Amino acid sequence: MKIRVKYALFIILIVFCCMSSVACANNKNRQNEKYENQTIDPSQDTREAKKLAESLSKKGITDKRVLAAIGNIPRHEFIDESLREYAYLDRPLPIEKGQTISQPYTVAYQSELLQLKPGEKVLEIGTGSGYQAAVLCEMGADVYSIERYQDLYLQAKETLNKLGYHPNLFFGDGYEGLPDSAPFDKILITAAPEKIPEKLKQQLKIGGWMVVPVGGRQGQKMTVIKRISKDKFRETVHGDFIFVPMLEGTEE
């Protein structure tokens, strides 16, 4: 009898130990899942955006409103999750349709050349990821932006709206501009035409100006075209850049 009791107690002890091991394993798995699914602290992204703005200031960007805008925008939201670790580096990154989100310095430089005032009506040609449009919105512009790729247009709209930006977005041919919404105080082109589009020049108000990289695939000159009168324009050149080419038509 004593042997049977000891045997029974032995079996119970083994079962208890096994149950404890399983419980510990499950608890460890739950903890691992918790850490794996943990989101990055939003304040970390804010710090990274601020650091990016500081680095651009050291590279020569002086417009405080441009720097403040870049310091407030979560750039990682405009790129694929797989590229998140590169989001706050000063470099261009690929997006859909063979396009890119421009290098932050380039975004800042073009924005600075606009000399934007709050409330000004701005036409952006090439919405792309939507990042440049977000910068313009942060600076208080009345933003109109047109994108030739339907997928990019839809994705940019979703991203911008999610972040609380609501520019006027359009799917269409950038070479045509938006004549029904013209004239514009400023026009910003984020792709490179080989020649300055005449239709876009005519959509500038007198006294307004356009910032555009002009040239072929080997490189472009950042150009500012100011409309002096109905038929008179003045051009100035502001350095060499590399942009994707500006294409005609649309792609659904």
C-alpha positions as CSV (number, residue, x, y, z in Angstrom):
1,M,0.0,0.0,0.0
2,K,2.8,2.4,1.0
3,I,4.5,1.7,-2.3
4,R,1.4,2.5,-4.3
5,V,0.9,5.8,-2.3
6,K,4.5,6.8,-3.0
7,Y,4.1,5.9,-6.7
8,A,0.9,8.0,-6.9
9,L,2.6,11.0,-5.3
10,F,5.5,10.6,-7.6
11,I,3.2,10.7,-10.7
12,I,1.4,13.8,-9.3
13,L,4.7,15.6,-8.8
14,I,5.8,14.9,-12.4
15,V,2.5,16.2,-13.8
16,F,2.7,19.3,-11.7
17,C,6.2,20.0,-12.9
18,C,5.2,19.5,-16.6
19,M,2.2,21.9,-16.2
20,S,4.5,24.5,-14.6
21,S,7.0,24.2,-17.5
22,V,4.2,24.6,-20.1
23,A,2.8,27.6,-18.2
24,C,6.3,29.2,-18.1
25,A,6.8,28.6,-21.8
26,N,3.5,30.1,-22.7
27,N,4.2,33.1,-20.6
28,K,7.6,33.6,-22.2
29,N,6.0,33.3,-25.7
30,R,3.4,35.9,-24.7
31,Q,6.2,38.2,-23.5
32,N,8.2,37.7,-26.7
33,E,5.1,38.5,-28.8
34,K,4.6,41.6,-26.7
35,Y,8.1,42.9,-27.4
36,E,7.9,41.9,-31.1
37,N,4.7,43.7,-31.6
38,Q,5.7,46.8,-29.6
39,T,5.5,50.0,-31.7
40,I,8.3,52.5,-31.8
41,D,7.9,55.4,-29.4
42,P,6.3,58.2,-31.5
43,S,8.6,60.7,-29.6
44,Q,11.6,58.9,-31.1
45,D,10.3,59.7,-34.6
46,T,9.8,63.3,-33.5
47,R,13.3,63.5,-32.3
48,E,14.6,62.0,-35.5
49,A,12.7,64.6,-37.6
50,K,14.1,67.4,-35.5
51,K,17.6,66.0,-35.9
52,L,17.1,65.9,-39.6
53,A,16.0,69.6,-39.6
54,E,19.1,70.5,-37.6
55,S,21.3,68.7,-40.1
56,L,19.8,70.6,-43.0
57,S,20.4,73.9,-41.2
58,K,24.1,72.9,-40.9
59,K,24.1,72.3,-44.7
60,G,22.9,75.8,-45.5
61,I,19.1,75.8,-45.3
62,T,18.2,79.1,-43.5
63,D,14.4,79.4,-43.8
64,K,13.2,78.7,-40.3
65,R,9.7,77.9,-41.5
66,V,11.0,75.2,-43.9
67,L,13.1,73.7,-41.1
68,A,10.2,73.8,-38.6
69,A,8.0,72.0,-41.2
70,I,10.6,69.2,-41.8
71,G,11.1,68.9,-38.0
72,N,7.4,68.3,-37.6
73,I,6.7,65.7,-40.3
74,P,7.1,61.9,-39.7
75,R,9.0,61.2,-43.0
76,H,8.8,57.4,-42.3
77,E,5.1,57.5,-43.0
78,F,5.8,58.3,-46.7
79,I,8.0,55.3,-47.4
80,D,7.8,51.6,-47.3
81,E,8.1,50.0,-43.8
82,S,11.2,48.1,-45.0
83,L,13.0,51.4,-45.5
84,R,12.1,52.9,-42.1
85,E,15.6,52.8,-40.8
86,Y,16.7,55.2,-43.6
87,A,13.7,57.6,-43.2
88,Y,15.6,60.3,-41.4
89,L,18.8,60.2,-43.4
90,D,19.4,62.9,-45.9
91,R,19.0,60.8,-48.9
92,P,16.4,60.0,-51.6
93,L,14.5,56.7,-51.3
94,P,12.5,54.6,-53.8
95,I,8.7,54.6,-53.8
96,E,6.2,52.9,-56.1
97,K,6.2,53.3,-59.9
98,G,10.0,53.7,-60.2
99,Q,9.7,57.1,-58.5
100,T,11.5,58.5,-55.4
101,I,10.9,60.6,-52.3
102,S,13.4,63.4,-52.8
103,Q,16.4,63.9,-50.6
104,P,15.3,66.1,-47.6
105,Y,17.9,68.7,-48.5
106,T,16.4,69.0,-52.0
107,V,12.9,69.3,-50.6
108,A,14.1,72.0,-48.2
109,Y,16.1,73.8,-50.9
110,Q,13.1,73.9,-53.3
111,S,10.8,75.0,-50.5
112,E,13.2,77.8,-49.5
113,L,13.4,79.0,-53.1
114,L,9.6,79.4,-53.1
115,Q,9.9,82.1,-50.4
116,L,6.4,80.9,-49.4
117,K,4.0,83.2,-47.4
118,P,1.1,81.7,-45.4
119,G,-2.0,81.5,-47.4
120,E,-0.3,81.6,-50.8
121,K,-1.8,79.3,-53.5
122,V,0.8,76.8,-54.6
123,L,0.6,74.2,-57.4
124,E,2.9,71.2,-57.0
125,I,3.6,69.1,-60.1
126,G,4.4,65.5,-59.0
127,T,2.7,64.6,-55.7
128,G,4.8,61.4,-55.5
129,S,4.8,60.1,-51.9
130,G,3.1,63.3,-50.6
131,Y,6.0,64.4,-48.4
132,Q,6.7,67.7,-50.3
133,A,2.9,68.5,-50.1
134,A,3.1,67.9,-46.4
135,V,5.9,70.4,-46.1
136,L,3.9,73.0,-48.0
137,C,0.9,72.4,-45.8
138,E,3.0,72.8,-42.7
139,M,4.1,76.1,-44.0
140,G,0.5,77.3,-44.3
141,A,0.2,77.2,-48.1
142,D,-3.1,76.5,-49.9
143,V,-1.8,73.5,-51.7
144,Y,-2.9,72.0,-55.1
145,S,-0.9,69.0,-56.2
146,I,-1.2,66.8,-59.3
147,E,0.1,63.3,-59.8
148,R,0.3,61.3,-63.1
149,Y,0.3,57.8,-61.5
150,Q,-3.1,56.9,-60.1
151,D,-1.7,54.5,-57.5
152,L,0.7,57.2,-56.1
153,Y,-2.2,59.7,-56.1
154,L,-4.4,57.4,-54.0
155,Q,-1.6,56.4,-51.7
156,A,-0.5,59.9,-51.1
157,K,-4.0,61.0,-50.4
158,E,-4.5,58.3,-47.8
159,T,-1.1,59.1,-46.1
160,L,-1.7,62.8,-46.0
161,N,-5.2,62.6,-44.7
162,K,-4.2,60.1,-42.0
163,L,-1.6,62.6,-40.8
164,G,-4.1,65.5,-40.8
165,Y,-3.1,67.2,-44.1
166,H,-5.8,67.9,-46.6
167,P,-4.3,69.5,-49.7
168,N,-6.2,69.6,-53.0
169,L,-5.0,66.5,-54.8
170,F,-5.6,65.6,-58.4
171,F,-4.9,62.7,-60.7
172,G,-3.8,64.1,-64.0
173,D,-1.1,65.3,-66.5
174,G,1.3,67.7,-64.8
175,Y,2.2,69.3,-68.2
176,E,-1.4,70.5,-68.4
177,G,-1.4,71.8,-64.8
178,L,-4.7,72.9,-63.4
179,P,-6.0,75.8,-65.6
180,D,-9.4,75.8,-63.8
181,S,-7.7,76.6,-60.5
182,A,-5.2,79.1,-61.9
183,P,-3.6,81.5,-61.3
184,F,-1.1,80.4,-58.7
185,D,1.2,82.4,-56.5
186,K,3.9,79.8,-56.8
187,I,4.4,76.6,-58.8
188,L,6.8,73.8,-57.7
189,I,7.8,71.0,-60.0
190,T,9.3,67.9,-58.4
191,A,10.4,66.1,-61.6
192,A,12.6,67.3,-64.4
193,P,11.2,68.6,-67.8
194,E,13.8,69.1,-70.5
195,K,12.1,72.4,-71.3
196,I,10.0,74.7,-69.1
197,P,6.3,73.8,-69.8
198,E,4.7,76.8,-71.4
199,K,1.2,76.0,-70.1
200,L,2.5,76.1,-66.5
201,K,4.2,79.4,-67.0
202,Q,0.8,80.8,-68.1
203,Q,-0.8,79.6,-64.9
204,L,1.4,81.8,-62.8
205,K,0.0,85.0,-61.5
206,I,1.9,88.2,-62.4
207,G,4.5,88.6,-59.6
208,G,4.6,84.9,-58.9
209,W,7.3,82.3,-59.6
210,M,8.0,78.7,-60.4
211,V,10.8,76.5,-59.1
212,V,11.7,73.7,-61.5
213,P,14.8,71.5,-62.2
214,V,15.3,71.8,-66.0
215,G,17.4,69.5,-68.1
216,G,18.0,65.9,-69.3
217,R,18.8,62.7,-67.5
218,Q,22.4,63.6,-67.0
219,G,21.5,66.4,-64.6
220,Q,19.4,69.5,-64.3
221,K,19.7,73.1,-63.3
222,M,17.4,74.3,-60.5
223,T,15.7,77.2,-62.1
224,V,13.4,80.0,-60.8
225,I,11.1,81.6,-63.3
226,K,9.5,84.8,-62.2
227,R,6.5,86.3,-64.1
228,I,7.2,90.0,-64.5
229,S,4.2,90.8,-66.7
230,K,1.7,89.1,-69.0
231,D,4.4,88.2,-71.5
232,K,7.7,88.8,-69.7
233,F,9.5,86.2,-67.5
234,R,12.9,86.3,-65.8
235,E,15.0,83.2,-65.1
236,T,17.7,82.5,-62.6
237,V,19.7,79.3,-61.9
238,H,20.4,77.9,-58.5
239,G,22.7,74.8,-58.7
240,D,22.8,71.3,-60.2
241,F,20.5,68.5,-59.2
242,I,19.3,65.0,-60.3
243,F,15.6,64.4,-60.6
244,V,13.5,61.7,-62.3
245,P,12.2,63.0,-65.7
246,M,8.9,64.7,-65.9
247,L,6.6,62.6,-68.2
248,E,3.5,63.6,-70.1
249,G,0.1,61.8,-69.8
250,T,-1.2,59.6,-67.0
251,E,-0.9,56.0,-65.9
252,E,-3.8,54.2,-64.1
